[in-house]
């Protein structure tokens, strides 16, 4: 059976999508830094999310869709390790 190149398929789909073409450029994200920071500060998401987690200092955490690190950064100060995954 032929092996499927999942990574290649993912890269191709990103390259062909309008979002992938925009999001692959640093200036796309540079323009959004202040917007992300404002939303995070305004909503106090960090405190809300952290208050709902049951974590121990020896945990290794996987943060899928970590974005600007709203959860990954405070978790990294509390647990043994954090792996943040973004497309």
C-alpha positions in Angstrom: 0.0 0.0 0.0 1.3 3.5 -0.9 2.1 5.7 2.1 0.1 9.0 2.2 2.2 12.2 2.5 0.0 14.0 5.1 2.5 16.8 5.7 2.8 17.4 2.0 -1.0 17.5 1.6 -1.2 20.0 4.5 1.4 22.3 3.1 -0.2 22.2 -0.4 -3.7 23.0 1.1 -2.2 26.0 3.0 -0.3 27.3 0.0 -3.5 27.1 -2.2 -5.8 28.7 0.4 -6.2 32.5 0.6 -5.7 32.4 4.4 -2.5 30.3 4.0 -1.1 32.8 1.6 -1.7 35.7 3.9 -0.9 33.9 7.2 2.5 32.7 5.9 3.8 36.2 5.8 5.2 37.8 9.0 3.5 41.2 8.2 0.1 39.4 8.5 0.8 38.6 12.1 2.7 41.9 12.8 -0.5 43.8 12.1 -2.5 41.7 14.6 -0.2 41.8 17.6 -2.0 44.7 19.3 -5.4 43.2 18.4 -4.6 39.9 20.1 -3.1 41.6 23.1 -6.1 43.8 23.6 -8.6 40.9 23.3 -6.6 38.8 25.8 -6.3 41.7 28.4 -10.0 42.7 28.0 -11.4 39.2 28.4 -9.0 38.0 31.2 -9.0 34.6 29.4 -5.8 33.6 31.1 -7.3 33.7 34.6 -10.6 32.1 33.5 -8.9 29.2 31.8 -6.2 28.6 34.4 -8.9 28.6 37.2 -10.6 25.6 35.5 -7.5 23.4 35.0 -6.5 20.8 37.5 -2.7 20.7 37.1 0.2 19.3 39.0 3.9 20.5 38.9 5.1 17.3 37.2 2.6 17.5 34.3 3.7 17.7 30.6 1.0 19.7 28.8 0.1 19.8 25.1 -1.6 23.1 24.1 -3.2 22.7 20.6 -4.0 26.0 19.0 -1.8 27.9 21.4 -2.2 31.2 19.6 -0.3 34.0 21.3 0.4 31.8 24.4 -2.6 32.9 26.5 -2.5 29.5 28.3 0.9 28.1 27.3 2.9 30.9 29.0 1.2 30.8 32.4 1.2 27.0 32.3 4.9 26.9 31.6 5.4 28.7 34.9 3.4 26.0 36.7 4.1 22.6 35.1 7.2 20.6 34.1 6.8 21.4 30.4 4.5 22.7 27.7 4.4 21.9 24.0 2.5 24.5 21.9 1.2 23.5 18.5 0.0 25.8 15.8 -0.6 25.2 12.1 
